[in-house]
């Protein structure tokens, strides 16, 4: 009886349309990671308002830049009087961290007939929340339906948080600054625990621990370049660990 049920299950999965899988991905907007991301964007809306960024600019940043840390870096650069080139460099450096995430995620999302233009479009929506949720859920989705599923997740996350920023921005005068600060803090804590739990290799744990330990040191040495130096130093430590692990396994 068990064997007879298995083909039926696969048949049901194959019958589902792309739009059905899109809606399944979109339904994850009610998941805990998505809700935490929305609370962080509540904090971002207040941060943007307090620094003189207009409603149109704030919502445009969320929709087009998308990654929340990059948006915060951009507002910090604007408030600090950076030139356009300097602000672009700061945002670019903050977003380099997403390159290995995209490189790891795209093969998981690619189906046998997926077009490159589709992957290029969907890569815009790959940020930490979408990456963590996607890496956990895509393995349960038929490969030829994964782009539709992730499109539902990524597009819905982006549009919803853009709307959250717009609404909160209008109402920001009614929120005390401490509330915005507390909501900001939720997101990095969630990202840290999620990335730790979703890591598939010990080297990821080494990279995270080395980054946490090295950041205070780098900040005391060069506050203006602390994140960049921490990434470089943490990467060297992780590469050294991977090299030693391979040698130990080979020996």
DRENSE-809476 format. One record per residue: residue number from 1; residue in one letter; chain; z, y, x of N, C-alpha, C in turn. Coordinates in pm, 1 decimal. Example, Ala and Ser with C-alpha at 12.3 -4.5 7.8 and 13.67 -1.06 7.14 Angstrom:
BEGIN
(1,'a','A',(780.0,-569.0,1319.0),(780.0,-450.0,1230.0),(780.0,-330.0,1320.0))
(2,'s','A',(708.0,-225.0,1285.0),(714.0,-106.0,1367.0),(787.0,3.0,1290.0))
***
This chain:
BEGIN
(1,'x','A',(0.0,-120.5,82.0),(0.0,0.0,0.0),(0.0,125.9,85.6))
(2,'x','A',(75.9,117.7,199.2),(82.6,234.0,287.4),(-53.1,265.3,345.3))
(3,'x','A',(-128.0,156.8,382.5),(-259.7,178.1,441.6),(-357.4,236.5,341.1))
(4,'x','A',(-343.6,194.7,215.1),(-436.2,244.4,114.6),(-414.6,391.1,83.4))
(5,'x','A',(-292.1,440.7,107.9),(-262.6,580.6,79.8),(-313.2,674.5,186.3))
(6,'x','A',(-327.4,625.3,310.8),(-364.3,711.9,422.6),(-504.2,768.4,408.0))
(7,'x','A',(-607.5,686.4,378.8),(-741.7,742.1,359.7),(-747.4,843.4,247.3))
(8,'x','A',(-670.1,818.2,142.5),(-668.4,913.2,30.7),(-617.0,1048.7,74.8))
(9,'x','A',(-511.3,1047.3,162.0),(-455.1,1172.3,213.1),(-559.2,1248.9,293.2))
(10,'x','A',(-630.4,1176.1,380.7),(-732.6,1242.0,462.9),(-847.3,1292.5,376.8))
(11,'x','A',(-879.3,1217.0,273.1),(-986.3,1261.6,183.2),(-948.2,1390.6,114.4))
(12,'x','A',(-820.7,1401.9,72.2),(-773.4,1524.5,8.1),(-781.2,1642.1,104.5))
(13,'x','A',(-746.3,1617.5,232.5),(-750.1,1724.0,331.7),(-893.3,1773.5,351.3))
(14,'x','A',(-989.3,1680.0,351.3),(-1128.2,1716.6,375.5),(-1189.2,1789.8,256.1))
(15,'x','A',(-1138.3,1762.0,135.0),(-1191.3,1825.2,14.8),(-1151.3,1972.4,8.1))
(16,'x','A',(-1039.8,2008.5,66.7),(-991.4,2145.9,61.4),(-1093.4,2241.8,121.8))
(17,'x','A',(-1113.1,2354.8,56.7),(-1210.4,2453.0,103.1),(-1150.8,2541.7,211.8))
(18,'x','A',(-1238.7,2614.8,277.2),(-1192.4,2710.1,379.5),(-1102.3,2816.7,317.7))
(19,'x','A',(-1135.2,2860.4,199.1),(-1052.6,2962.0,133.5),(-914.2,2907.4,102.5))
(20,'x','A',(-907.1,2779.5,68.3),(-778.2,2716.5,43.7),(-693.0,2716.1,170.3))
(21,'x','A',(-754.3,2685.1,283.2),(-680.1,2687.3,410.3),(-643.8,2830.7,449.0))
(22,'x','A',(-732.7,2926.0,418.0),(-702.1,3067.1,442.5),(-576.4,3108.2,366.0))
(23,'x','A',(-568.1,3068.2,239.7),(-451.0,3101.2,158.5),(-325.5,3031.5,211.1))
(24,'x','A',(-341.2,2911.3,264.6),(-225.7,2841.7,323.1),(-171.4,2919.1,442.7))
(25,'x','A',(-263.0,2970.3,525.9),(-218.9,3051.8,638.7),(-156.3,3181.8,592.4))
(26,'x','A',(-214.9,3243.1,490.0),(-161.8,3369.3,438.0),(-23.3,3351.7,378.1))
(27,'x','A',(5.2,3233.2,324.2),(135.5,3209.7,261.3),(250.2,3213.4,361.6))
(28,'x','A',(218.4,3203.4,490.0),(322.6,3207.2,592.9),(382.1,3347.1,609.1))
(29,'x','A',(331.1,3443.2,533.8),(388.7,3577.5,537.1),(533.0,3576.2,487.3))
(30,'x','A',(570.9,3471.9,416.1),(709.1,3460.0,367.8),(797.5,3379.2,463.1))
(31,'x','A',(744.1,3337.0,576.9),(822.9,3260.4,673.1),(921.6,3350.8,746.2))
(32,'x','A',(1022.8,3290.5,806.6),(1124.6,3366.8,879.1),(1064.1,3451.2,991.9))
(33,'x','A',(974.0,3395.8,1076.9),(914.9,3478.6,1182.9),(842.8,3601.9,1128.9))
(34,'x','A',(768.5,3583.9,1018.6),(695.2,3697.1,961.2),(789.7,3802.0,906.3))
(35,'x','A',(896.7,3759.1,842.0),(993.0,3853.3,786.3),(1064.9,3930.8,896.1))
(36,'x','A',(1096.3,3863.4,1005.7),(1160.5,3932.3,1118.6),(1065.2,4034.7,1179.0))
(37,'x','A',(937.7,3998.0,1189.0),(838.9,4093.3,1241.0),(829.9,4216.2,1151.1))
(38,'x','A',(838.3,4197.3,1021.7),(833.4,4310.6,928.6),(954.0,4402.7,947.5))
(39,'x','A',(1071.5,4343.1,972.8),(1188.6,4428.0,995.8),(1170.7,4511.0,1122.6))
(40,'x','A',(1106.6,4451.7,1223.1),(1081.0,4527.1,1346.4),(986.4,4643.6,1320.7))
(41,'x','A',(888.9,4623.3,1233.2),(796.0,4732.0,1202.0),(862.0,4840.0,1117.5))
(42,'x','A',(968.3,4803.5,1046.6),(1048.7,4908.1,981.4),(1105.9,5000.3,1089.2))
(43,'x','A',(1160.1,4940.0,1194.9),(1211.3,5020.1,1305.8),(1102.3,5100.3,1374.0))
(44,'x','A',(984.1,5040.7,1388.5),(872.8,5111.3,1451.4),(831.8,5233.9,1370.3))
(45,'x','A',(830.8,5221.7,1239.1),(793.5,5335.4,1154.2),(887.7,5452.7,1178.2))
(46,'x','A',(1017.9,5424.4,1186.9),(1113.3,5531.3,1214.5),(1093.9,5590.1,1351.8))
(47,'x','A',(1065.8,5504.1,1450.2),(1042.2,5549.5,1587.7),(920.2,5641.2,1594.4))
(48,'x','A',(814.8,5602.9,1523.1),(693.3,5684.7,1521.1),(719.2,5819.2,1455.9))
(49,'x','A',(790.3,5818.6,1344.9),(819.4,5942.7,1273.2),(903.1,6037.8,1357.9))
(50,'x','A',(1004.6,5983.0,1426.6),(1093.3,6066.3,1507.9),(1022.7,6127.2,1628.1))
(51,'x','A',(913.3,6065.3,1673.5),(841.8,6115.3,1790.5),(716.3,6193.9,1755.4))
(52,'x','A',(703.8,6233.7,1629.2),(594.8,6322.6,1590.2),(460.8,6256.0,1569.3))
(53,'x','A',(456.7,6122.8,1565.4),(331.9,6051.9,1536.6),(306.6,6057.6,1386.4))
(54,'x','A',(185.4,6091.9,1347.2),(155.3,6106.6,1204.9),(146.2,5970.0,1136.4))
(55,'x','A',(149.3,5972.7,1004.5),(137.8,5849.8,926.5),(6.4,5778.3,955.8))
(56,'x','A',(-103.8,5853.4,958.6),(-234.2,5793.4,985.2),(-237.4,5731.6,1124.4))
(57,'x','A',(-183.7,5801.5,1222.8),(-182.7,5749.4,1360.0),(-97.8,5622.4,1370.9))
(58,'x','A',(18.1,5621.8,1306.3),(107.6,5506.4,1314.5),(43.9,5382.4,1251.6))
(59,'x','A',(-15.6,5398.2,1134.4),(-77.6,5283.1,1068.7),(-202.5,5237.6,1144.6))
(60,'x','A',(-276.5,5331.4,1201.7),(-394.2,5296.1,1281.8),(-352.9,5214.4,1403.5))
(61,'x','A',(-242.9,5253.3,1466.9),(-193.9,5180.6,1584.8),(-157.5,5037.4,1549.7))
(62,'x','A',(-91.3,5018.5,1436.7),(-51.7,4883.1,1396.7),(-174.8,4797.4,1370.6))
(63,'x','A',(-272.9,4851.6,1299.9),(-391.0,4773.4,1262.5),(-481.8,4743.8,1381.3))
(64,'x','A',(-493.9,4838.4,1474.3),(-592.2,4824.2,1582.0),(-531.1,4770.5,1710.7))
(65,'x','A',(-415.7,4822.9,1750.6),(-350.6,4771.4,1872.0),(-274.1,4644.2,1839.7))
(66,'x','A',(-206.2,4643.9,1726.5),(-135.7,4531.0,1666.5),(-8.3,4492.5,1741.9))
(67,'x','A',(-15.8,4457.3,1869.5),(104.2,4412.6,1940.7),(209.7,4523.2,1939.8))
(68,'x','A',(327.6,4492.0,1888.4),(431.9,4593.4,1870.3),(478.1,4656.5,2001.4))
(69,'x','A',(503.6,4579.7,2107.3),(545.5,4643.8,2233.3),(443.2,4744.1,2286.0))
(70,'x','A',(314.3,4712.8,2271.0),(210.6,4805.6,2316.3),(215.1,4935.1,2236.3))
(71,'x','A',(241.1,4925.5,2106.8),(252.7,5045.8,2024.2),(372.1,5130.7,2066.2))
(72,'x','A',(482.7,5064.5,2099.1),(601.9,5137.8,2143.3),(575.3,5205.5,2277.5))
(73,'x','A',(506.6,5134.3,2366.9),(470.7,5192.7,2497.1),(380.8,5314.2,2477.4))
(74,'x','A',(285.8,5305.0,2385.1),(193.9,5416.6,2361.1),(268.7,5539.1,2308.8))
(75,'x','A',(360.1,5519.2,2214.5),(437.9,5632.6,2163.1),(524.8,5691.2,2273.6))
(76,'x','A',(582.1,5603.9,2358.0),(660.1,5653.7,2471.2),(575.3,5735.7,2567.2))
(77,'x','A',(451.7,5691.7,2587.8),(361.0,5766.5,2676.2),(324.6,5901.1,2614.7))
(78,'x','A',(303.4,5903.4,2483.0),(272.6,6029.4,2414.5),(390.9,6125.0,2424.0))
(79,'x','A',(510.2,6071.6,2398.1),(630.3,6155.7,2404.0),(657.4,6204.8,2545.1))
(80,'x','A',(619.5,6124.1,2643.2),(642.0,6162.8,2782.6),(536.1,6254.0,2839.6))
(81,'x','A',(435.0,6287.5,2760.4),(331.0,6379.0,2806.5),(229.8,6316.3,2900.3))
(82,'x','A',(210.4,6182.9,2895.0),(113.1,6116.7,2980.0),(-28.2,6162.7,2944.4))
(83,'x','A',(-118.1,6155.4,3040.4),(-258.8,6179.3,3012.7),(-315.5,6061.0,2934.5))
(84,'x','A',(-435.3,6078.5,2879.0),(-499.4,5970.7,2804.0),(-519.7,5848.6,2893.6))
(85,'x','A',(-561.4,5874.1,3017.9),(-583.9,5763.4,3111.7),(-452.9,5692.6,3144.0))
(86,'x','A',(-347.5,5769.6,3166.0),(-217.2,5710.9,3197.3),(-163.0,5628.9,3082.1))
(87,'x','A',(-181.0,5678.9,2959.1),(-135.3,5605.5,2841.2),(-213.7,5475.6,2825.6))
(88,'x','A',(-344.3,5481.5,2851.6),(-427.8,5361.7,2840.8),(-385.1,5255.9,2942.6))
(89,'x','A',(-353.8,5299.7,3063.8),(-308.2,5206.1,3167.3),(-175.9,5141.9,3126.2))
(90,'x','A',(-83.8,5223.2,3073.9),(47.8,5171.2,3032.6),(33.3,5067.5,2922.0))
(91,'x','A',(-49.8,5097.3,2822.8),(-71.2,5002.5,2712.9),(-140.4,4876.3,2763.0))
(92,'x','A',(-238.0,4894.1,2851.7),(-309.3,4778.8,2907.5),(-217.6,4685.6,2984.1))
(93,'x','A',(-129.6,4744.3,3065.9),(-37.0,4662.2,3143.6),(61.4,4588.0,3053.1))
(94,'x','A',(104.2,4654.1,2946.2),(198.0,4587.7,2854.5),(131.6,4473.3,2779.0))
(95,'x','A',(-1.5,4477.3,2768.1),(-72.5,4376.0,2689.6),(-129.2,4263.2,2774.9))
(96,'x','A',(-118.4,4274.7,2906.6),(-168.8,4168.4,2993.3),(-100.6,4035.5,2961.9))
(97,'x','A',(25.0,4042.5,2918.3),(101.7,3921.8,2887.2),(34.9,3837.2,2779.5))
(98,'x','A',(-51.6,3899.1,2696.6),(-116.8,3825.7,2589.6),(-236.6,3744.0,2637.0))
(99,'x','A',(-286.7,3772.5,2757.3),(-405.8,3701.1,2805.4),(-383.1,3550.6,2818.2))
(100,'x','A',(-275.3,3505.7,2884.1),(-254.3,3359.6,2889.6),(-225.2,3298.7,2753.1))
(101,'x','A',(-165.9,3377.6,2663.5),(-140.1,3326.9,2528.5),(-271.4,3303.1,2454.2))
(102,'x','A',(-364.2,3396.7,2467.7),(-496.0,3380.9,2405.5),(-569.8,3262.5,2466.9))
(103,'x','A',(-561.9,3251.3,2600.7),(-630.9,3142.3,2669.8),(-577.8,3005.6,2626.2))
(104,'x','A',(-448.0,2998.1,2596.5),(-389.0,2871.8,2552.0),(-415.4,2845.2,2404.2))
(105,'x','A',(-427.0,2952.2,2325.7),(-437.4,2936.9,2180.2),(-579.4,2909.2,2133.0))
(106,'x','A',(-677.1,2972.5,2194.8),(-816.0,2959.4,2148.3),(-863.8,2813.9,2149.1))
(107,'x','A',(-836.7,2733.9,2253.3),(-878.9,2593.4,2247.0),(-814.4,2515.8,2132.3))
(108,'x','A',(-691.0,2553.0,2094.6),(-625.4,2487.6,1981.8),(-692.5,2524.1,1849.3))
(109,'x','A',(-752.1,2641.2,1845.4),(-812.4,2692.3,1722.5),(-959.5,2653.4,1709.9))
(110,'x','A',(-1024.7,2626.2,1820.6),(-1169.4,2601.0,1820.2),(-1202.6,2467.6,1753.7))
(111,'x','A',(-1299.5,2470.2,1663.7),(-1349.0,2349.6,1598.4),(-1482.3,2308.7,1657.8))
(112,'x','A',(-1539.0,2198.1,1612.6),(-1665.8,2149.6,1670.5),(-1783.6,2244.4,1648.3))
(113,'x','A',(-1777.2,2327.6,1543.6),(-1888.5,2418.2,1514.0),(-1845.5,2564.7,1514.2))
(114,'x','A',(-1730.7,2594.8,1573.3),(-1680.3,2732.7,1571.7),(-1766.5,2822.3,1658.9))
(115,'x','A',(-1805.3,2936.0,1605.3),(-1886.1,3032.2,1680.8),(-1796.6,3118.6,1769.1))
(116,'x','A',(-1850.9,3160.7,1881.2),(-1774.7,3243.6,1975.1),(-1735.1,3376.7,1912.6))
(117,'x','A',(-1821.7,3432.6,1828.0),(-1791.3,3561.2,1765.8),(-1670.0,3548.6,1673.4))
(118,'x','A',(-1654.0,3431.3,1611.6),(-1537.5,3407.9,1525.5),(-1409.9,3405.5,1607.8))
(119,'x','A',(-1414.1,3334.3,1721.6),(-1297.2,3327.9,1809.1),(-1264.8,3465.4,1867.0))
(120,'x','A',(-1367.9,3542.4,1899.5),(-1346.8,3676.8,1953.5),(-1278.4,3765.5,1850.2))
(121,'x','A',(-1322.9,3756.7,1726.4),(-1261.7,3836.4,1619.0),(-1116.4,3795.0,1595.8))
(122,'x','A',(-1090.5,3665.8,1587.7),(-956.4,3617.4,1557.4),(-859.8,3638.6,1673.4))
(123,'x','A',(-911.6,3651.2,1794.8),(-823.2,3673.3,1909.7),(-749.8,3806.5,1898.5))
(124,'x','A',(-803.9,3899.4,1820.8),(-736.2,4028.1,1800.3),(-599.3,4009.8,1736.4))
(125,'x','A',(-585.3,3906.0,1655.0),(-461.3,3886.6,1578.9),(-359.4,3799.5,1651.7))
(126,'x','A',(-391.8,3758.5,1774.7),(-298.8,3674.7,1850.2),(-195.8,3763.5,1919.2))
(127,'x','A',(-76.6,3766.6,1863.3),(39.1,3828.7,1926.2),(151.8,3725.3,1920.5))
(128,'x','A',(270.2,3762.5,1961.9),(374.3,3661.4,1980.6),(405.2,3584.9,1852.4))
(129,'x','A',(425.2,3656.4,1740.9),(459.9,3587.5,1616.7),(349.1,3492.9,1572.3))
(130,'x','A',(225.7,3541.6,1569.7),(112.9,3457.4,1528.9),(96.1,3340.1,1624.2))
(131,'x','A',(121.6,3363.7,1752.8),(105.6,3257.3,1852.6),(210.1,3148.2,1832.0))
(132,'x','A',(334.4,3188.4,1815.0),(442.4,3090.3,1797.8),(421.0,3009.1,1670.1))
(133,'x','A',(393.2,3077.8,1560.0),(373.4,3008.1,1432.0),(247.0,2922.2,1438.1))
(134,'x','A',(140.3,2977.4,1495.3),(14.6,2903.4,1502.7),(24.0,2777.7,1587.5))
(135,'x','A',(87.8,2788.1,1703.4),(100.9,2671.2,1790.2),(182.9,2561.4,1722.9))
(136,'x','A',(274.5,2600.7,1637.6),(356.8,2502.5,1567.0),(282.0,2439.0,1449.8))
(137,'x','A',(199.1,2517.6,1379.5),(138.2,2470.7,1254.6),(-3.8,2416.6,1269.7))
(138,'x','A',(-80.8,2464.2,1368.1),(-221.7,2426.8,1375.7),(-242.8,2277.3,1395.1))
(139,'x','A',(-149.4,2210.8,1461.0),(-165.7,2067.5,1485.3),(-167.1,1987.0,1356.1))
(140,'x','A',(-122.2,2046.8,1246.7),(-122.2,1979.2,1117.1),(-244.4,2016.6,1032.6))
(141,'x','A',(-333.1,2096.2,1089.4),(-451.6,2144.1,1016.6),(-575.9,2076.5,1073.6))
(142,'x','A',(-669.4,2028.6,988.9),(-794.3,1971.6,1040.4),(-864.2,2070.8,1133.5))
(143,'x','A',(-917.9,2020.6,1243.8),(-971.7,2110.1,1346.7),(-1080.3,2202.9,1294.7))
(144,'x','A',(-1164.2,2155.6,1204.9),(-1272.1,2241.9,1156.3),(-1224.9,2345.2,1055.1))
(145,'x','A',(-1095.8,2341.8,1018.4),(-1039.7,2439.4,924.6),(-938.4,2532.2,991.8))
(146,'x','A',(-920.0,2518.1,1121.2),(-814.7,2593.9,1188.7),(-844.9,2743.1,1196.3))
(147,'x','A',(-970.6,2778.9,1212.2),(-1002.9,2922.8,1216.1),(-973.0,2988.8,1081.7))
(148,'x','A',(-1002.4,2918.7,972.1),(-972.4,2973.5,839.5),(-821.9,2987.8,819.7))
(149,'x','A',(-748.5,2887.6,863.7),(-602.3,2889.0,850.1),(-542.2,3003.8,930.5))
(150,'x','A',(-585.9,3018.7,1055.7),(-529.9,3125.8,1137.8),(-575.1,3262.5,1090.1))
(151,'x','A',(-697.4,3270.6,1037.1),(-743.8,3398.3,981.5),(-650.6,3442.9,868.6))
(152,'x','A',(-610.6,3349.3,784.3),(-516.2,3382.9,677.5),(-384.9,3433.5,731.7))
(153,'x','A',(-334.4,3365.0,834.2),(-207.8,3405.8,895.5),(-219.7,3541.5,964.5))
(154,'x','A',(-316.9,3554.2,1054.4),(-328.2,3675.3,1135.9),(-362.9,3799.5,1056.6))
(155,'x','A',(-461.6,3789.4,968.4),(-503.9,3905.5,890.0),(-393.1,3949.9,794.9))
(156,'x','A',(-326.8,3853.8,732.4),(-219.1,3888.7,639.1),(-102.3,3953.5,712.1))
(157,'x','A',(-66.5,3901.5,828.2),(40.7,3962.6,907.5),(7.9,4107.5,941.9))
(158,'x','A',(-115.1,4130.0,986.6),(-154.8,4264.6,1029.5),(-156.8,4361.9,912.4))
(159,'x','A',(-220.5,4323.0,802.6),(-230.5,4413.0,687.6),(-92.7,4440.4,625.5))
(160,'x','A',(-9.8,4336.6,617.4),(122.9,4354.6,557.2),(208.2,4449.2,639.7))
(161,'x','A',(207.1,4432.0,771.5),(288.8,4518.5,856.1),(234.6,4660.9,862.9))
(162,'x','A',(104.1,4676.1,849.4),(47.5,4810.8,839.4),(98.7,4879.4,713.5))
(163,'x','A',(103.6,4804.9,603.0),(155.5,4859.4,477.5),(304.9,4889.6,487.7))
(164,'x','A',(380.5,4801.5,554.4),(524.3,4823.9,573.2),(547.9,4954.5,648.7))
(165,'x','A',(471.3,4976.9,755.1),(486.4,5099.1,833.7),(454.9,5221.4,748.6))
(166,'x','A',(350.1,5212.9,667.1),(311.7,5326.6,583.2),(422.4,5360.8,483.4))
(167,'x','A',(478.2,5258.9,417.8),(581.5,5282.6,317.2),(709.1,5336.0,380.9))
(168,'x','A',(752.0,5272.4,489.7),(877.1,5313.6,554.3),(863.1,5451.6,616.7))
(169,'x','A',(745.3,5482.4,669.6),(722.7,5614.5,729.5),(748.5,5723.8,625.3))
(170,'x','A',(696.8,5701.9,505.0),(715.6,5800.5,397.7),(863.0,5814.1,361.4))
(171,'x','A',(936.4,5702.2,369.3),(1077.1,5701.9,329.9),(1172.6,5715.7,448.6))
(172,'x','A',(1119.3,5742.0,567.6),(1199.7,5735.3,690.0),(1315.9,5834.4,692.4))
(173,'x','A',(1306.0,5942.7,620.3),(1415.4,6040.6,620.9),(1541.3,5985.5,552.9))
(174,'x','A',(1526.1,5879.1,475.1),(1640.2,5820.4,405.0),(1709.7,5711.1,484.7))
(175,'x','A',(1654.9,5677.7,604.2),(1712.5,5572.2,686.3),(1790.3,5633.5,802.3))
(176,'x','A',(1914.3,5589.0,827.7),(1986.5,5636.4,945.5),(1924.4,5578.5,1073.0))
(177,'x','A',(1922.6,5653.0,1183.6),(1862.1,5605.1,1309.1),(1919.7,5472.8,1357.3))
(178,'x','A',(2048.8,5447.2,1332.8),(2109.8,5322.9,1377.9),(2045.0,5201.7,1312.9))
(179,'x','A',(1999.3,5216.2,1189.6),(1932.2,5105.7,1120.8),(1801.9,5071.7,1191.4))
(180,'x','A',(1724.3,5174.3,1226.9),(1599.2,5150.7,1298.6),(1624.9,5080.8,1431.7))
(181,'x','A',(1727.3,5124.9,1504.1),(1758.3,5064.7,1634.1),(1798.5,4918.0,1619.8))
(182,'x','A',(1878.4,4887.3,1518.4),(1922.0,4749.1,1496.3),(1804.2,4659.2,1460.6))
(183,'x','A',(1712.6,4709.3,1377.9),(1597.1,4630.2,1339.0),(1503.7,4607.4,1457.1))
(184,'x','A',(1492.7,4706.5,1545.4),(1414.2,4690.4,1666.9),(1466.8,4574.2,1750.8))
(185,'x','A',(1598.7,4561.0,1756.6),(1662.0,4463.1,1843.5),(1640.2,4320.1,1794.7))
(186,'x','A',(1618.8,4302.5,1663.6),(1600.5,4168.4,1609.1),(1478.4,4098.4,1667.4))
(187,'x','A',(1370.2,4171.9,1682.7),(1244.7,4110.0,1724.0),(1248.6,4050.2,1864.2))
(188,'x','A',(1291.2,4125.7,1968.2),(1295.9,4061.4,2100.8),(1388.7,3941.4,2106.1))
(189,'x','A',(1497.9,3944.8,2031.5),(1588.4,3830.5,2029.6),(1521.2,3709.7,1965.0))
(190,'x','A',(1447.9,3733.9,1857.2),(1376.8,3623.3,1792.5),(1266.7,3568.7,1883.5))
(191,'x','A',(1189.6,3659.6,1945.7),(1082.4,3615.5,2034.5),(1137.8,3529.2,2147.5))
(192,'x','A',(1249.7,3571.9,2204.0),(1308.4,3500.0,2316.0),(1345.8,3357.1,2275.4))
(193,'x','A',(1414.3,3343.2,2163.0),(1455.9,3210.1,2118.2),(1336.5,3126.0,2073.7))
(194,'x','A',(1237.1,3188.4,2010.5),(1120.2,3113.7,1963.0),(1036.5,3062.1,2079.4))
(195,'x','A',(1012.9,3148.0,2177.5),(933.4,3105.5,2292.2),(1004.4,2996.5,2371.0))
(196,'x','A',(1135.8,3006.0,2379.8),(1212.2,2902.8,2449.5),(1198.8,2768.9,2376.5))
(197,'x','A',(1212.6,2772.2,2244.6),(1206.0,2648.8,2167.2),(1067.1,2588.7,2159.2))
(198,'x','A',(961.7,2673.2,2163.5),(825.3,2623.0,2150.7),(761.7,2587.1,2284.4))
(199,'x','A',(832.9,2609.9,2394.3),(778.1,2581.6,2527.4),(747.1,2432.5,2541.7))
(200,'x','A',(629.8,2402.9,2595.0),(589.3,2263.9,2612.9),(609.2,2216.3,2756.8))
(201,'x','A',(653.5,2306.4,2841.1),(668.3,2271.6,2982.4),(789.4,2343.7,3039.4))
(202,'x','A',(857.6,2280.1,3133.4),(976.3,2338.6,3194.1),(945.5,2467.7,3267.5))
(203,'x','A',(823.1,2483.9,3314.5),(787.3,2605.0,3388.0),(801.6,2730.1,3301.1))
(204,'x','A',(781.4,2715.0,3169.0),(798.9,2828.8,3078.5),(944.4,2874.5,3077.9))
(205,'x','A',(1036.8,2779.3,3078.5),(1179.3,2812.9,3083.9),(1213.6,2881.5,3215.5))
(206,'x','A',(1154.4,2833.4,3323.8),(1178.3,2894.8,3454.5),(1127.9,3038.9,3453.9))
(207,'x','A',(1010.3,3061.6,3396.2),(954.1,3196.5,3391.1),(1042.9,3290.0,3309.7))
(208,'x','A',(1094.0,3241.3,3196.3),(1177.9,3324.8,3110.6),(1310.4,3359.1,3178.2))
(209,'x','A',(1373.9,3259.0,3237.9),(1502.8,3283.2,3304.3),(1486.1,3375.9,3423.5))
(210,'x','A',(1381.7,3352.9,3502.9),(1359.8,3438.3,3620.3),(1331.6,3582.2,3578.2))
(211,'x','A',(1258.2,3599.8,3467.8),(1231.3,3734.6,3419.1),(1358.3,3804.9,3374.4))
(212,'x','A',(1443.6,3733.1,3302.5),(1569.5,3791.7,3255.4),(1660.9,3830.0,3371.2))
(213,'x','A',(1663.1,3747.8,3474.5),(1750.6,3774.3,3588.5),(1694.7,3882.5,3680.7))
(214,'x','A',(1562.8,3886.9,3692.6),(1500.7,3979.9,3786.7),(1486.7,4122.0,3731.4))
(215,'x','A',(1479.2,4134.1,3597.9),(1454.5,4266.6,3541.3),(1560.0,4369.8,3581.4))
(216,'x','A',(1691.1,4339.4,3571.6),(1789.7,4441.0,3613.0),(1773.7,4482.7,3758.4))
(217,'x','A',(1737.1,4387.3,3843.1),(1717.0,4418.2,3985.6),(1598.5,4511.6,4003.0))
(218,'x','A',(1485.9,4478.9,3937.8),(1366.2,4560.9,3950.4),(1386.4,4699.2,3889.4))
(219,'x','A',(1462.8,4704.6,3782.6),(1488.3,4834.4,3719.8),(1569.4,4925.2,3811.4))
(220,'x','A',(1663.0,4866.6,3884.3),(1743.5,4946.7,3976.8),(1662.7,4992.3,4097.7))
(221,'x','A',(1560.6,4913.6,4133.4),(1478.1,4947.6,4250.5),(1369.3,5048.2,4214.2))
(222,'x','A',(1295.9,5019.9,4106.1),(1182.4,5105.3,4066.8),(1174.1,5111.6,3915.1))
(223,'x','A',(1251.5,5200.9,3851.6),(1255.0,5206.3,3705.0),(1119.6,5228.6,3640.0))
(224,'x','A',(1030.9,5300.2,3706.4),(900.7,5330.2,3646.6),(807.5,5209.5,3645.2))
(225,'x','A',(835.5,5110.7,3728.5),(747.6,4994.3,3739.3),(823.6,4863.9,3718.4))
(226,'x','A',(938.8,4871.6,3650.5),(1025.5,4754.6,3641.4),(959.2,4635.8,3572.4))
(227,'x','A',(888.4,4659.4,3459.3),(824.9,4549.2,3387.4),(714.7,4483.7,3470.2))
(228,'x','A',(633.7,4566.9,3535.0),(524.4,4514.3,3616.6),(578.6,4431.6,3732.6))
(229,'x','A',(677.6,4486.1,3803.1),(734.5,4415.1,3917.9),(806.7,4287.9,3875.0))
(230,'x','A',(872.9,4294.2,3759.8),(940.6,4174.3,3709.4),(839.4,4065.1,3678.1))
(231,'x','A',(727.3,4103.1,3618.3),(623.5,4004.3,3587.8),(566.5,3941.2,3712.7))
(232,'x','A',(540.9,4023.8,3814.6),(485.6,3971.4,3940.3),(586.1,3878.8,4008.8))
(233,'x','A',(709.8,3925.4,4020.5),(812.5,3845.4,4088.2),(843.3,3718.1,4010.5))
(234,'x','A',(853.7,3729.9,3878.5),(878.6,3611.8,3796.5),(764.5,3511.8,3803.9))
(235,'x','A',(642.4,3563.2,3810.6),(526.5,3474.8,3824.9),(528.2,3400.3,3956.7))
(236,'x','A',(567.9,3468.5,4063.0),(575.7,3403.1,4194.5),(681.1,3292.8,4192.5))
(237,'x','A',(796.5,3322.5,4132.2),(903.4,3221.6,4122.2),(855.0,3100.7,4042.7))
(238,'x','A',(785.8,3125.4,3932.1),(737.4,3015.2,3848.7),(631.6,2932.7,3919.9))
(239,'x','A',(540.7,2999.1,3990.7),(437.6,2926.7,4066.9),(500.8,2841.2,4175.5))
(240,'x','A',(604.2,2894.9,4238.7),(674.0,2817.7,4341.8),(740.5,2694.2,4280.0))
(241,'x','A',(798.4,2712.0,4162.0),(861.5,2598.0,4093.1),(757.4,2491.3,4058.5))
(242,'x','A',(642.3,2533.4,4003.8),(537.0,2438.8,3966.7),(488.3,2363.2,4090.1))
(243,'x','A',(471.3,2435.6,4202.0),(425.3,2372.2,4325.8),(525.7,2269.0,4375.3))
(244,'x','A',(653.8,2304.4,4373.2),(757.3,2211.3,4418.0),(769.3,2091.9,4323.7))
(245,'x','A',(753.1,2116.1,4194.2),(759.1,2005.9,4097.1),(646.8,1907.3,4118.0))
(246,'x','A',(526.0,1958.5,4147.0),(411.2,1870.3,4172.8),(432.6,1790.5,4299.7))
(247,'x','A',(485.5,1854.2,4403.2),(509.7,1783.0,4527.9),(615.1,1673.9,4508.3))
(248,'x','A',(718.0,1707.3,4429.5),(824.2,1609.5,4404.8),(770.1,1490.4,4323.8))
(249,'x','A',(682.0,1518.3,4226.2),(626.0,1411.0,4146.5),(531.3,1323.3,4229.7))
(250,'x','A',(456.5,1387.8,4320.3),(363.3,1312.9,4404.2),(437.2,1228.6,4508.6))
(251,'x','A',(552.0,1281.2,4555.0),(629.4,1209.6,4655.9),(707.5,1094.9,4596.7))
***
